[in-house]
Amino acid sequence: MSFFKRADERMSLMGEMMERTGVDLSTGAGPCEESFLRRSISACMHCGAVTECKQWMTEEHDTPPTFCPNSRRFSDHIAAR
């Protein structure tokens, strides 16, 4: 898979997971949000659990899955609101 196709697939999965779990970055785009997003993207791009992620998306969940490298980051972000 080409880099751009992989990036598109991963960003699509990450965006859907953020929406479903309540991670909301619409309140601003300050340094904290930019850093959060940069780290989240990097973790997602290097994740080896794509199959598990796609399966998770077919089910009803509202908390980040434990297999996700962004699970703690997303949970902490949600809790800080």
N, CA, C and O atoms as a Tinker XYZ file with bonds, in Angstrom:
   324  protein
     1  N      0.854000   -1.175000    0.000000    73     2
     2  CA     0.000000    0.000000    0.000000    64     1     3
     3  C      0.900000    1.237000    0.000000    63     2     4     5
     4  O      1.874000    1.304000    0.749000    81     3
     5  N      0.569000    2.202000   -0.836000    73     3     6
     6  CA     1.381000    3.412000   -0.903000    64     5     7
     7  C      1.239000    4.223000    0.387000    63     6     8     9
     8  O      0.270000    4.075000    1.133000    81     7
     9  N      2.214000    5.070000    0.625000    73     7    10
    10  CA     2.196000    5.904000    1.827000    64     9    11
    11  C      0.916000    6.723000    1.917000    63    10    12    13
    12  O      0.302000    6.802000    2.981000    81    11
    13  N      0.511000    7.331000    0.809000    73    11    14
    14  CA    -0.656000    8.212000    0.844000    64    13    15
    15  C     -1.949000    7.442000    1.064000    63    14    16    17
    16  O     -2.847000    7.927000    1.753000    81    15
    17  N     -2.056000    6.255000    0.492000    73    15    18
    18  CA    -3.244000    5.433000    0.745000    64    17    19
    19  C     -3.278000    4.992000    2.201000    63    18    20    21
    20  O     -4.335000    5.004000    2.832000    81    19
    21  N     -2.121000    4.602000    2.735000    73    19    22
    22  CA    -2.042000    4.202000    4.137000    64    21    23
    23  C     -2.384000    5.379000    5.047000    63    22    24    25
    24  O     -3.126000    5.221000    6.017000    81    23
    25  N     -1.848000    6.549000    4.739000    73    23    26
    26  CA    -2.132000    7.737000    5.545000    64    25    27
    27  C     -3.617000    8.066000    5.511000    63    26    28    29
    28  O     -4.206000    8.392000    6.542000    81    27
    29  N     -4.222000    7.984000    4.338000    73    27    30
    30  CA    -5.649000    8.261000    4.206000    64    29    31
    31  C     -6.471000    7.264000    5.027000    63    30    32    33
    32  O     -7.408000    7.654000    5.725000    81    31
    33  N     -6.119000    5.980000    4.941000    73    31    34
    34  CA    -6.830000    4.948000    5.699000    64    33    35
    35  C     -6.709000    5.199000    7.204000    63    34    36    37
    36  O     -7.701000    5.145000    7.931000    81    35
    37  N     -5.498000    5.472000    7.659000    73    35    38
    38  CA    -5.270000    5.669000    9.092000    64    37    39
    39  C     -5.965000    6.925000    9.613000    63    38    40    41
    40  O     -6.546000    6.904000   10.698000    81    39
    41  N     -5.913000    8.011000    8.855000    73    39    42
    42  CA    -6.554000    9.244000    9.308000    64    41    43
    43  C     -8.066000    9.085000    9.337000    63    42    44    45
    44  O     -8.743000    9.664000   10.186000    81    43
    45  N     -8.581000    8.314000    8.426000    73    43    46
    46  CA   -10.011000    8.033000    8.409000    64    45    47
    47  C    -10.407000    7.248000    9.661000    63    46    48    49
    48  O    -11.395000    7.572000   10.319000    81    47
    49  N     -9.630000    6.218000    9.980000    73    47    50
    50  CA    -9.901000    5.424000   11.181000    64    49    51
    51  C     -9.761000    6.280000   12.440000    63    50    52    53
    52  O    -10.611000    6.224000   13.330000    81    51
    53  N     -8.698000    7.066000   12.512000    73    51    54
    54  CA    -8.476000    7.890000   13.694000    64    53    55
    55  C     -9.576000    8.935000   13.850000    63    54    56    57
    56  O    -10.058000    9.165000   14.959000    81    55
    57  N     -9.973000    9.563000   12.759000    73    55    58
    58  CA   -11.039000   10.560000   12.820000    64    57    59
    59  C    -12.345000    9.968000   13.309000    63    58    60    61
    60  O    -13.038000   10.560000   14.136000    81    59
    61  N    -12.675000    8.793000   12.790000    73    59    62
    62  CA   -13.911000    8.139000   13.231000    64    61    63
    63  C    -13.833000    7.757000   14.703000    63    62    64    65
    64  O    -14.805000    7.917000   15.442000    81    63
    65  N    -12.670000    7.248000   15.132000    73    63    66
    66  CA   -12.525000    6.882000   16.537000    64    65    67
    67  C    -12.650000    8.111000   17.434000    63    66    68    69
    68  O    -13.285000    8.046000   18.487000    81    67
    69  N    -12.055000    9.218000   17.030000    73    67    70
    70  CA   -12.142000   10.444000   17.823000    64    69    71
    71  C    -13.591000   10.908000   17.932000    63    70    72    73
    72  O    -14.035000   11.302000   19.010000    81    71
    73  N    -14.323000   10.865000   16.836000    73    71    74
    74  CA   -15.733000   11.265000   16.864000    64    73    75
    75  C    -16.552000   10.357000   17.762000    63    74    76    77
    76  O    -17.342000   10.833000   18.577000    81    75
    77  N    -16.369000    9.058000   17.618000    73    75    78
    78  CA   -17.167000    8.094000   18.377000    64    77    79
    79  C    -16.871000    8.117000   19.865000    63    78    80    81
    80  O    -17.747000    7.812000   20.675000    81    79
    81  N    -15.641000    8.476000   20.238000    73    79    82
    82  CA   -15.282000    8.466000   21.654000    64    81    83
    83  C    -15.386000    9.839000   22.309000    63    82    84    85
    84  O    -15.181000    9.961000   23.517000    81    83
    85  N    -15.702000   10.874000   21.532000    73    83    86
    86  CA   -15.914000   12.197000   22.106000    64    85    87
    87  C    -14.692000   13.081000   22.194000    63    86    88    89
    88  O    -14.689000   14.050000   22.953000    81    87
    89  N    -13.653000   12.774000   21.437000    73    87    90
    90  CA   -12.476000   13.642000   21.398000    64    89    91
    91  C    -12.826000   14.814000   20.493000    63    90    92    93
    92  O    -13.060000   14.635000   19.297000    81    91
    93  N    -12.861000   16.016000   21.068000    73    91    94
    94  CA   -13.297000   17.206000   20.330000    64    93    95
    95  C    -12.190000   18.247000   20.317000    63    94    96    97
    96  O    -11.834000   18.799000   21.359000    81    95
    97  N    -11.654000   18.511000   19.152000    73    95    98
    98  CA   -10.600000   19.519000   19.008000    64    97    99
    99  C    -11.132000   20.820000   18.431000    63    98   100   101
   100  O    -10.353000   21.712000   18.095000    81    99
   101  N    -12.448000   20.941000   18.312000    73    99   102
   102  CA   -13.041000   22.120000   17.678000    64   101   103
   103  C    -13.001000   23.363000   18.555000    63   102   104   105
   104  O    -13.339000   24.452000   18.091000    81   103
   105  N    -12.600000   23.224000   19.798000    73   103   106
   106  CA   -12.580000   24.366000   20.709000    64   105   107
   107  C    -11.402000   25.295000   20.456000    63   106   108   109
   108  O    -11.362000   26.400000   20.998000    81   107
   109  N    -10.462000   24.875000   19.659000    73   107   110
   110  CA    -9.328000   25.736000   19.359000    64   109   111
   111  C     -8.221000   24.955000   18.693000    63   110   112   113
   112  O     -8.245000   23.725000   18.662000    81   111
   113  N     -7.264000   25.663000   18.168000    73   111   114
   114  CA    -6.128000   25.011000   17.517000    64   113   115
   115  C     -4.836000   25.580000   18.070000    63   114   116   117
   116  O     -3.914000   25.902000   17.321000    81   115
   117  N     -4.777000   25.698000   19.368000    73   115   118
   118  CA    -3.584000   26.217000   20.016000    64   117   119
   119  C     -2.470000   25.191000   20.042000    63   118   120   121
   120  O     -2.619000   24.090000   19.511000    81   119
   121  N     -1.354000   25.548000   20.659000    73   119   122
   122  CA    -0.197000   24.651000   20.709000    64   121   123
   123  C     -0.516000   23.288000   21.318000    63   122   124   125
   124  O     -0.004000   22.271000   20.849000    81   123
   125  N     -1.347000   23.251000   22.345000    73   123   126
   126  CA    -1.680000   21.974000   22.983000    64   125   127
   127  C     -2.436000   21.067000   22.023000    63   126   128   129
   128  O     -2.145000   19.875000   21.931000    81   127
   129  N     -3.401000   21.627000   21.312000    73   127   130
   130  CA    -4.175000   20.832000   20.370000    64   129   131
   131  C     -3.311000   20.361000   19.203000    63   130   132   133
   132  O     -3.450000   19.229000   18.739000    81   131
   133  N     -2.425000   21.227000   18.735000    73   131   134
   134  CA    -1.544000   20.849000   17.629000    64   133   135
   135  C     -0.613000   19.721000   18.044000    63   134   136   137
   136  O     -0.402000   18.775000   17.285000    81   135
   137  N     -0.062000   19.819000   19.233000    73   135   138
   138  CA     0.826000   18.779000   19.745000    64   137   139
   139  C      0.068000   17.473000   19.947000    63   138   140   141
   140  O      0.567000   16.401000   19.606000    81   139
   141  N     -1.133000   17.566000   20.499000    73   139   142
   142  CA    -1.983000   16.395000   20.708000    64   141   143
   143  C     -2.243000   15.695000   19.376000    63   142   144   145
   144  O     -2.104000   14.477000   19.270000    81   143
   145  N     -2.615000   16.462000   18.378000    73   143   146
   146  CA    -2.932000   15.898000   17.070000    64   145   147
   147  C     -1.694000   15.302000   16.401000    63   146   148   149
   148  O     -1.772000   14.230000   15.802000    81   147
   149  N     -0.580000   15.972000   16.495000    73   147   150
   150  CA     0.667000   15.483000   15.900000    64   149   151
   151  C      1.068000   14.133000   16.507000    63   150   152   153
   152  O      1.431000   13.207000   15.781000    81   151
   153  N      1.001000   14.024000   17.843000    73   151   154
   154  CA     1.339000   12.763000   18.517000    64   153   155
   155  C      0.335000   11.667000   18.172000    63   154   156   157
   156  O      0.711000   10.509000   17.983000    81   155
   157  N     -0.937000   12.036000   18.092000    73   155   158
   158  CA    -1.983000   11.061000   17.760000    64   157   159
   159  C     -1.791000   10.509000   16.352000    63   158   160   161
   160  O     -1.907000    9.303000   16.133000    81   159
   161  N     -1.501000   11.382000   15.412000    73   159   162
   162  CA    -1.282000   10.958000   14.024000    64   161   163
   163  C     -0.078000   10.029000   13.934000    63   162   164   165
   164  O     -0.142000    8.992000   13.274000    81   163
   165  N      1.008000   10.391000   14.586000    73   163   166
   166  CA     2.207000    9.563000   14.549000    64   165   167
   167  C      1.934000    8.176000   15.124000    63   166   168   169
   168  O      2.344000    7.169000   14.547000    81   167
   169  N      1.244000    8.126000   16.254000    73   167   170
   170  CA     0.930000    6.831000   16.873000    64   169   171
   171  C      0.056000    5.994000   15.950000    63   170   172   173
   172  O      0.281000    4.792000   15.804000    81   171
   173  N     -0.923000    6.607000   15.335000    73   171   174
   174  CA    -1.832000    5.887000   14.443000    64   173   175
   175  C     -1.097000    5.379000   13.199000    63   174   176   177
   176  O     -1.324000    4.250000   12.765000    81   175
   177  N     -0.237000    6.190000   12.637000    73   175   178
   178  CA     0.492000    5.794000   11.431000    64   177   179
   179  C      1.420000    4.607000   11.682000    63   178   180   181
   180  O      1.689000    3.828000   10.767000    81   179
   181  N      1.907000    4.464000   12.908000    73   179   182
   182  CA     2.832000    3.378000   13.238000    64   181   183
   183  C      2.145000    2.195000   13.914000    63   182   184   185
   184  O      2.810000    1.241000   14.317000    81   183
   185  N      0.846000    2.248000   14.038000    73   183   186
   186  CA     0.088000    1.205000   14.736000    64   185   187
   187  C      0.037000   -0.084000   13.911000    63   186   188   189
   188  O     -0.089000   -0.048000   12.687000    81   187
   189  N      0.135000   -1.204000   14.592000    73   187   190
   190  CA     0.056000   -2.502000   13.933000    64   189   191
   191  C     -1.290000   -3.182000   14.099000    63   190   192   193
   192  O     -1.445000   -4.344000   13.723000    81   191
   193  N     -2.272000   -2.474000   14.658000    73   191   194
   194  CA    -3.574000   -3.081000   14.963000    64   193   195
   195  C     -4.679000   -2.599000   14.020000    63   194   196   197
   196  O     -5.806000   -2.368000   14.458000    81   195
   197  N     -4.370000   -2.450000   12.754000    73   195   198
   198  CA    -5.354000   -1.941000   11.796000    64   197   199
   199  C     -6.550000   -2.884000   11.677000    63   198   200   201
   200  O     -7.694000   -2.430000   11.637000    81   199
   201  N     -6.300000   -4.179000   11.621000    73   199   202
   202  CA    -7.395000   -5.149000   11.518000    64   201   203
   203  C     -8.312000   -5.050000   12.729000    63   202   204   205
   204  O     -9.534000   -5.039000   12.583000    81   203
   205  N     -7.728000   -4.977000   13.928000    73   203   206
   206  CA    -8.512000   -4.841000   15.153000    64   205   207
   207  C     -9.297000   -3.533000   15.157000    63   206   208   209
   208  O    -10.445000   -3.491000   15.600000    81   207
   209  N     -8.677000   -2.478000   14.667000    73   207   210
   210  CA    -9.332000   -1.172000   14.621000    64   209   211
   211  C    -10.545000   -1.210000   13.691000    63   210   212   213
   212  O    -11.618000   -0.716000   14.037000    81   211
   213  N    -10.366000   -1.793000   12.523000    73   211   214
   214  CA   -11.485000   -1.892000   11.586000    64   213   215
   215  C    -12.623000   -2.719000   12.180000    63   214   216   217
   216  O    -13.794000   -2.389000   11.993000    81   215
   217  N    -12.282000   -3.794000   12.895000    73   215   218
   218  CA   -13.307000   -4.610000   13.547000    64   217   219
   219  C    -14.009000   -3.794000   14.628000    63   218   220   221
   220  O    -15.233000   -3.852000   14.744000    81   219
   221  N    -13.255000   -3.036000   15.418000    73   219   222
   222  CA   -13.807000   -2.206000   16.487000    64   221   223
   223  C    -14.820000   -1.223000   15.915000    63   222   224   225
   224  O    -15.845000   -0.940000   16.536000    81   223
   225  N    -14.524000   -0.707000   14.727000    73   223   226
   226  CA   -15.411000    0.263000   14.084000    64   225   227
   227  C    -16.759000   -0.341000   13.690000    63   226   228   229
   228  O    -17.739000    0.387000   13.532000    81   227
   229  N    -16.816000   -1.649000   13.532000    73   227   230
   230  CA   -18.081000   -2.289000   13.149000    64   229   231
   231  C    -18.977000   -2.553000   14.353000    63   230   232   233
   232  O    -20.123000   -2.973000   14.197000    81   231
   233  N    -18.457000   -2.308000   15.550000    73   231   234
   234  CA   -19.197000   -2.589000   16.782000    64   233   235
   235  C    -19.573000   -1.285000   17.476000    63   234   236   237
   236  O    -19.080000   -0.214000   17.123000    81   235
   237  N    -20.453000   -1.392000   18.464000    73   235   238
   238  CA   -20.885000   -0.225000   19.242000    64   237   239
   239  C    -19.944000   -0.016000   20.430000    63   238   240   241
   240  O    -19.916000   -0.825000   21.358000    81   239
   241  N    -19.183000    1.061000   20.395000    73   239   242
   242  CA   -18.269000    1.411000   21.487000    64   241   243
   243  C    -18.284000    2.924000   21.657000    63   242   244   245
   244  O    -18.554000    3.665000   20.711000    81   243
   245  N    -17.991000    3.374000   22.874000    73   243   246
   246  CA   -17.867000    4.816000   23.088000    64   245   247
   247  C    -16.624000    5.168000   23.900000    63   246   248   249
   248  O    -16.447000    6.316000   24.308000    81   247
   249  N    -15.771000    4.182000   24.131000    73   247   250
   250  CA   -14.493000    4.437000   24.796000    64   249   251
   251  C    -13.379000    3.886000   23.905000    63   250   252   253
   252  O    -13.585000    2.905000   23.189000    81   251
   253  N    -12.212000    4.508000   23.946000    73   251   254
   254  CA   -11.113000    4.035000   23.102000    64   253   255
   255  C    -10.719000    2.601000   23.466000    63   254   256   257
   256  O    -10.697000    2.255000   24.647000    81   255
   257  N    -10.411000    1.771000   22.485000    73   255   258
   258  CA   -10.029000    0.386000   22.749000    64   257   259
   259  C     -8.620000    0.287000   23.332000    63   258   260   261
   260  O     -7.759000    1.118000   23.040000    81   259
   261  N     -8.397000   -0.718000   24.142000    73   259   262
   262  CA    -7.096000   -0.872000   24.795000    64   261   263
   263  C     -5.973000   -1.179000   23.812000    63   262   264   265
   264  O     -4.815000   -0.875000   24.099000    81   263
   265  N     -6.282000   -1.772000   22.658000    73   263   266
   266  CA    -5.227000   -2.090000   21.688000    64   265   267
   267  C     -4.714000   -0.847000   20.970000    63   266   268   269
   268  O     -3.659000   -0.897000   20.338000    81   267
   269  N     -5.429000    0.252000   21.054000    73   267   270
   270  CA    -5.077000    1.474000   20.327000    64   269   271
   271  C     -3.935000    2.217000   21.025000    63   270   272   273
   272  O     -3.999000    2.445000   22.233000    81   271
   273  N     -2.894000    2.596000   20.282000    73   271   274
   274  CA    -1.804000    3.346000   20.899000    64   273   275
   275  C     -2.234000    4.744000   21.365000    63   274   276   277
   276  O     -1.517000    5.389000   22.129000    81   275
   277  N     -3.391000    5.207000   20.909000    73   275   278
   278  CA    -3.917000    6.502000   21.338000    64   277   279
   279  C     -4.951000    6.378000   22.457000    63   278   280   281
   280  O     -5.520000    7.385000   22.879000    81   279
   281  N     -5.198000    5.184000   22.932000    73   279   282
   282  CA    -6.245000    4.958000   23.923000    64   281   283
   283  C     -6.092000    5.863000   25.150000    63   282   284   285
   284  O     -7.033000    6.558000   25.536000    81   283
   285  N     -4.934000    5.852000   25.744000    73   283   286
   286  CA    -4.721000    6.673000   26.947000    64   285   287
   287  C     -4.777000    8.162000   26.614000    63   286   288   289
   288  O     -5.367000    8.947000   27.356000    81   287
   289  N     -4.171000    8.540000   25.518000    73   287   290
   290  CA    -4.165000    9.952000   25.099000    64   289   291
   291  C     -5.598000   10.449000   24.896000    63   290   292   293
   292  O     -5.955000   11.529000   25.367000    81   291
   293  N     -6.417000    9.659000   24.195000    73   291   294
   294  CA    -7.805000   10.048000   23.955000    64   293   295
   295  C     -8.594000   10.073000   25.258000    63   294   296   297
   296  O     -9.357000   11.007000   25.503000    81   295
   297  N     -8.416000    9.056000   26.096000    73   295   298
   298  CA    -9.132000    9.006000   27.380000    64   297   299
   299  C     -8.766000   10.195000   28.263000    63   298   300   301
   300  O     -9.638000   10.799000   28.887000    81   299
   301  N     -7.487000   10.530000   28.315000    73   299   302
   302  CA    -7.044000   11.685000   29.110000    64   301   303
   303  C     -7.628000   12.981000   28.563000    63   302   304   305
   304  O     -8.032000   13.856000   29.329000    81   303
   305  N     -7.672000   13.104000   27.250000    73   303   306
   306  CA    -8.225000   14.309000   26.621000    64   305   307
   307  C     -9.714000   14.455000   26.953000    63   306   308   309
   308  O    -10.183000   15.548000   27.273000    81   307
   309  N    -10.442000   13.351000   26.875000    73   307   310
   310  CA   -11.874000   13.362000   27.184000    64   309   311
   311  C    -12.097000   13.730000   28.644000    63   310   312   313
   312  O    -12.979000   14.529000   28.958000    81   311
   313  N    -11.303000   13.151000   29.533000    73   311   314
   314  CA   -11.446000   13.407000   30.969000    64   313   315
   315  C    -11.110000   14.851000   31.336000    63   314   316   317
   316  O    -11.641000   15.377000   32.313000    81   315
   317  N    -10.241000   15.491000   30.570000    73   315   318
   318  CA    -9.813000   16.860000   30.874000    64   317   319
   319  C    -10.838000   17.910000   30.480000    63   318   320   321
   320  O    -10.701000   19.073000   30.859000    81   319
   321  N    -11.857000   17.527000   29.730000    73   319   322
   322  CA   -12.855000   18.512000   29.294000    64   321   323
   323  C    -13.672000   19.003000   30.437000    63   322   324
   324  O    -14.559000   19.836000   30.249000    81   323
